Amino acid sequence: MGRTALIVIDMLNTYDHEDAEVLVRSVRKALAGIRALLERARDAGAPVIYVNDNFGRWRSHHGEILEAALAGLYSDLVEPIAPDEESLFVVKARHSVFFETPLAYLLDQLGVQRVVLCGQVTEQCVLYSALDAHIRHLDVVVALDAVAHIDAGLAEAALRMMERNMSAELRASHEIALEGVPPA
């Protein structure tokens, strides 16, 4: 088995959109799981890759995106899971973390065969990212307690689809093994 990478989806967010109030409640519940995964991945030496929307700011970079999220109304949801100096960062413009991004190339260069997905939104970006990972022959794990949703019913259906149609493992964050660099 190749390495495992933790993919943190769209967590650098200003939460200034139509569904923010509902999403924020779900993010608060998922935050502990995301923090635990980040800590364990970093301790294990597993790659941590933040893949985040650029919010239509085409000259933006990860520092600018982080600054905007930390300046937003819900900086308390961003600060505890902010990227550290070792974290990798990919900017995306659409739902999937793979769509027209260099993520597949990066994962290949890192020797990653298994991705652990956490972040938001379960029924949108997490779902589409799981599908794209599956069609790239990556093993997919979704951390049940580390994903946030807008619509609970759609999120539950999305999780069932990921498990059934994409062979994704659905596990609580504490049950997920995070392997770093394989021994030489």
KETOR-462706 format. One line per 3 residues: number of its first residue (from 1); for each residue x, y, z of N, C-alpha, C. Coordinates in steps of 0.02 Angstrom, whole numbers, plus 50000, padded with zeros to 5 digits. Example, Ala and Ser with C-alpha at 12.3 -4.5 7.8 and 13.67 -1.06 7.14 Angstrom:
! residues 2
1 = 50660 49716 50390 50615 49775 50390 50660 49835 50390 ~ 50642 49888 50354 50684 49947 50357 50645 50002 50394
! end
This chain:
! residues 184
1 = 50042 49940 50000 50000 50000 50000 50044 50062 50000 ~ 50024 50112 49962 50061 50176 49960 50044 50218 50021 ~ 50070 50276 50021 50058 50323 50076 49985 50345 50079
4 = 49968 50371 50137 49903 50401 50148 49912 50476 50153 ~ 49867 50514 50123 49867 50587 50129 49800 50608 50159 ~ 49803 50658 50202 49742 50689 50228 49726 50748 50184
7 = 49665 50748 50157 49642 50803 50114 49590 50843 50153 ~ 49604 50906 50165 49560 50951 50202 49525 50995 50151 ~ 49460 50986 50145 49422 51017 50091 49384 51080 50115
10 = 49401 51136 50085 49363 51199 50092 49353 51224 50164 ~ 49398 51209 50208 49390 51231 50277 49413 51303 50289 ~ 49448 51332 50242 49467 51403 50248 49411 51442 50215
13 = 49363 51462 50256 49300 51488 50230 49281 51551 50269 ~ 49255 51600 50234 49232 51661 50266 49160 51655 50292 ~ 49125 51604 50269 49055 51591 50289 49010 51651 50279
16 = 49019 51684 50222 48975 51740 50206 48934 51723 50144 ~ 48900 51665 50148 48858 51643 50092 48790 51624 50119 ~ 48744 51610 50074 48674 51598 50090 48662 51543 50142
19 = 48698 51488 50137 48687 51430 50181 48733 51430 50242 ~ 48766 51485 50255 48818 51486 50307 48792 51468 50376 ~ 48735 51493 50395 48710 51480 50463 48701 51405 50476
22 = 48672 51370 50428 48662 51298 50435 48730 51262 50433 ~ 48773 51282 50388 48838 51251 50382 48880 51261 50444 ~ 48880 51320 50472 48920 51334 50531 48902 51287 50589
25 = 48839 51272 50598 48819 51225 50652 48851 51156 50640 ~ 48851 51134 50578 48881 51069 50562 48957 51071 50568 ~ 48987 51125 50547 49060 51132 50552 49082 51129 50625
28 = 49044 51161 50669 49062 51159 50740 49065 51087 50766 ~ 49019 51045 50742 49019 50975 50762 49078 50936 50732 ~ 49098 50954 50672 49152 50918 50637 49222 50941 50657
31 = 49227 50998 50688 49292 51029 50702 49337 50985 50744 ~ 49311 50953 50795 49353 50910 50838 49383 50852 50799 ~ 49344 50822 50755 49369 50767 50714 49423 50790 50666
34 = 49413 50849 50636 49463 50876 50590 49528 50891 50627 ~ 49522 50922 50685 49581 50938 50725 49619 50875 50744 ~ 49583 50823 50764 49615 50760 50783 49651 50729 50724
37 = 49619 50729 50665 49651 50702 50605 49714 50741 50587 ~ 49710 50807 50590 49768 50848 50575 49826 50832 50622 ~ 49812 50827 50685 49865 50813 50734 49896 50744 50721
40 = 49854 50694 50710 49879 50627 50698 49918 50621 50633 ~ 49894 50654 50580 49929 50652 50516 49997 50686 50522 ~ 49999 50742 50555 50062 50778 50564 50111 50736 50605
43 = 50087 50706 50659 50129 50663 50701 50156 50603 50663 ~ 50116 50576 50617 50136 50517 50578 50180 50535 50518 ~ 50185 50598 50502 50222 50618 50442 50184 50607 50378
46 = 50117 50599 50383 50075 50591 50324 50065 50660 50292 ~ 50063 50664 50226 50051 50729 50194 49982 50757 50213 ~ 49981 50820 50228 49919 50857 50241 49912 50907 50184
49 = 49857 50899 50147 49846 50942 50088 49780 50978 50096 ~ 49783 51043 50100 49722 51084 50101 49704 51098 50028 ~ 49642 51084 50010 49617 51101 49944 49558 51148 49956
52 = 49562 51207 49930 49514 51258 49949 49491 51300 49889 ~ 49428 51320 49892 49402 51367 49842 49442 51432 49846 ~ 49445 51465 49790 49478 51531 49790 49428 51588 49793
55 = 49363 51571 49797 49309 51620 49803 49309 51670 49746 ~ 49331 51649 49687 49331 51692 49628 49386 51743 49627 ~ 49433 51739 49674 49489 51785 49676 49547 51753 49638
58 = 49552 51765 49576 49599 51728 49533 49672 51748 49543 ~ 49685 51798 49580 49755 51815 49596 49773 51793 49666 ~ 49728 51758 49698 49739 51739 49768 49788 51681 49774
61 = 49815 51675 49833 49859 51620 49851 49838 51597 49921 ~ 49867 51543 49945 49842 51514 50007 49846 51562 50066 ~ 49897 51603 50069 49903 51651 50124 49846 51702 50124
64 = 49829 51725 50064 49774 51774 50058 49707 51742 50075 ~ 49698 51679 50054 49635 51644 50069 49630 51633 50145 ~ 49684 51613 50176 49684 51604 50249 49671 51670 50285
67 = 49703 51723 50264 49692 51789 50295 49619 51810 50290 ~ 49588 51801 50233 49518 51820 50224 49473 51778 50270 ~ 49487 51713 50275 49447 51670 50319 49456 51689 50392
70 = 49517 51705 50412 49529 51725 50482 49499 51793 50498 ~ 49489 51834 50447 49459 51900 50458 49382 51896 50456 ~ 49355 51838 50439 49282 51830 50435 49249 51824 50503
73 = 49183 51820 50501 49143 51816 50563 49156 51753 50603 ~ 49179 51700 50571 49188 51636 50604 49261 51614 50605 ~ 49305 51659 50622 49376 51642 50625 49389 51587 50676
76 = 49344 51579 50725 49352 51526 50774 49345 51456 50743 ~ 49316 51452 50683 49311 51388 50648 49372 51376 50603 ~ 49410 51428 50591 49468 51423 50546 49533 51417 50584
79 = 49541 51457 50635 49605 51461 50671 49628 51393 50698 ~ 49585 51351 50727 49609 51287 50755 49632 51236 50703 ~ 49614 51246 50640 49632 51197 50589 49672 51230 50533
82 = 49700 51288 50546 49739 51324 50495 49800 51283 50474 ~ 49821 51290 50412 49880 51254 50389 49942 51274 50428 ~ 49986 51225 50440 50051 51241 50469 50101 51249 50413
85 = 50164 51259 50430 50215 51271 50379 50229 51211 50335 ~ 50213 51151 50358 50225 51090 50320 50167 51071 50274 ~ 50109 51101 50286 50050 51084 50247 50058 51105 50174
88 = 50029 51065 50130 50028 51080 50059 49961 51112 50043 ~ 49958 51149 49987 49898 51186 49972 49884 51186 49897 ~ 49821 51171 49880 49799 51171 49811 49736 51215 49808
91 = 49734 51260 49760 49675 51303 49750 49631 51270 49698 ~ 49566 51269 49712 49517 51241 49664 49465 51294 49649 ~ 49429 51283 49595 49377 51330 49575 49308 51298 49573
94 = 49306 51232 49572 49243 51196 49567 49237 51147 49626 ~ 49188 51103 49623 49172 51059 49679 49226 51008 49694 ~ 49250 50973 49645 49299 50920 49657 49369 50948 49669
97 = 49404 50917 49716 49473 50937 49730 49519 50921 49672 ~ 49496 50878 49626 49537 50857 49569 49523 50898 49506 ~ 49464 50927 49499 49445 50959 49436 49491 51017 49419
100 = 49530 51007 49366 49576 51057 49340 49624 51085 49393 ~ 49645 51040 49439 49696 51059 49488 49755 51011 49479 ~ 49813 51026 49508 49870 50981 49504 49870 50926 49558
103 = 49814 50916 49592 49813 50869 49648 49833 50798 49628 ~ 49807 50772 49573 49824 50703 49554 49899 50696 49543 ~ 49929 50745 49511 50001 50744 49500 50038 50746 49566
106 = 50017 50790 49611 50049 50796 49677 50044 50730 49715 ~ 49986 50699 49716 49978 50635 49751 50024 50582 49722 ~ 50029 50580 49656 50073 50532 49623 50146 50545 49644
109 = 50166 50607 49643 50235 50625 49662 50250 50606 49735 ~ 50200 50609 49777 50208 50591 49848 50201 50517 49861 ~ 50183 50478 49810 50173 50407 49819 50110 50389 49858
112 = 50060 50432 49853 49997 50423 49890 49951 50375 49851 ~ 49924 50326 49886 49876 50280 49857 49809 50283 49894 ~ 49809 50314 49952 49749 50316 49995 49738 50388 50019
115 = 49677 50413 50010 49661 50481 50033 49608 50478 50087 ~ 49618 50517 50138 49568 50526 50191 49538 50595 50181 ~ 49473 50597 50170 49438 50659 50156 49404 50685 50219
118 = 49413 50750 50231 49376 50783 50285 49361 50854 50261 ~ 49314 50888 50294 49298 50956 50276 49226 50966 50256 ~ 49215 51010 50208 49147 51028 50190 49140 51037 50115
121 = 49085 51027 50090 49019 51007 50113 49010 50934 50091 ~ 48986 50891 50136 48980 50820 50124 48943 50805 50059 ~ 48886 50836 50050 48843 50820 49993 48864 50856 49929
124 = 48918 50892 49931 48942 50927 49871 49016 50910 49860 ~ 49060 50951 49886 49131 50944 49871 49161 50879 49895 ~ 49141 50854 49953 49168 50791 49977 49145 50734 49932
127 = 49081 50734 49914 49054 50683 49869 49090 50682 49801 ~ 49095 50739 49769 49126 50742 49703 49200 50726 49706 ~ 49233 50745 49760 49304 50729 49769 49314 50654 49779
130 = 49269 50623 49817 49273 50550 49827 49265 50514 49760 ~ 49218 50537 49720 49207 50506 49654 49270 50513 49611 ~ 49298 50572 49608 49357 50584 49567 49417 50545 49593
133 = 49423 50537 49658 49477 50495 49686 49467 50422 49666 ~ 49405 50399 49671 49389 50330 49653 49405 50315 49580 ~ 49387 50360 49535 49399 50346 49464 49474 50352 49447
136 = 49513 50379 49493 49586 50382 49485 49619 50323 49520 ~ 49578 50275 49542 49602 50213 49574 49637 50226 49640 ~ 49616 50278 49675 49641 50290 49743 49593 50258 49792
139 = 49620 50235 49848 49578 50211 49902 49551 50272 49939 ~ 49487 50272 49954 49454 50330 49983 49427 50313 50053 ~ 49442 50356 50101 49415 50352 50168 49382 50419 50183
142 = 49322 50417 50210 49288 50478 50230 49280 50476 50306 ~ 49304 50528 50339 49301 50533 50412 49231 50559 50431 ~ 49189 50514 50456 49119 50530 50469 49110 50588 50517
145 = 49153 50593 50567 49146 50646 50617 49187 50707 50600 ~ 49212 50710 50539 49254 50766 50518 49232 50795 50451 ~ 49168 50785 50435 49139 50816 50375 49076 50854 50396
148 = 49064 50910 50363 49008 50953 50380 48961 50957 50320 ~ 48898 50970 50335 48847 50971 50283 48802 51032 50289 ~ 48765 51044 50236 48711 51094 50236 48645 51059 50244
151 = 48635 51004 50208 48573 50966 50210 48587 50896 50237 ~ 48563 50881 50296 48578 50817 50329 48555 50757 50289 ~ 48496 50761 50258 48470 50706 50218 48513 50693 50157
154 = 48532 50746 50122 48575 50738 50064 48644 50714 50084 ~ 48669 50737 50141 48735 50714 50165 48734 50640 50179 ~ 48681 50616 50211 48675 50544 50226 48672 50504 50161
157 = 48634 50528 50113 48630 50494 50048 48699 50495 50013 ~ 48734 50550 50017 48800 50555 49986 48848 50506 50018 ~ 48846 50500 50083 48890 50452 50118 48874 50380 50096
160 = 48810 50364 50090 48791 50297 50067 48816 50285 49996 ~ 48810 50336 49953 48835 50330 49884 48911 50319 49883 ~ 48947 50357 49924 49019 50349 49926 49039 50279 49947
163 = 49004 50253 49996 49019 50185 50021 49000 50132 49969 ~ 48941 50137 49943 48916 50086 49897 48946 50090 49827 ~ 48946 50149 49798 48966 50157 49728 49040 50171 49718
166 = 49075 50194 49771 49145 50213 49763 49191 50172 49808 ~ 49161 50122 49842 49199 50080 49888 49236 50120 49942 ~ 49210 50177 49960 49241 50218 50011 49231 50187 50080
169 = 49283 50191 50120 49276 50171 50191 49247 50231 50228 ~ 49197 50219 50269 49169 50272 50311 49188 50254 50383 ~ 49227 50297 50414 49252 50282 50482 49254 50346 50524
172 = 49250 50335 50589 49261 50390 50636 49335 50409 50633 ~ 49351 50470 50645 49420 50494 50637 49469 50453 50679 ~ 49450 50433 50739 49497 50395 50782 49510 50324 50757
175 = 49470 50300 50710 49479 50233 50682 49521 50232 50618 ~ 49542 50290 50595 49577 50295 50531 49653 50294 50542 ~ 49686 50246 50510 49759 50243 50512 49787 50295 50464
178 = 49837 50331 50486 49870 50381 50445 49944 50364 50442 ~ 49964 50337 50385 50033 50317 50375 50071 50373 50342 ~ 50132 50383 50366 50174 50434 50336 50220 50403 50284
181 = 50282 50423 50287 50332 50399 50240 50345 50326 50252 ~ 50340 50283 50200 50356 50213 50209 50429 50205 50229 ~ 50443 50153 50270 50513 50143 50291 50558 50130 50231
184 = 50620 50155 50234 50667 50147 50178 50700 50080 50179
! end
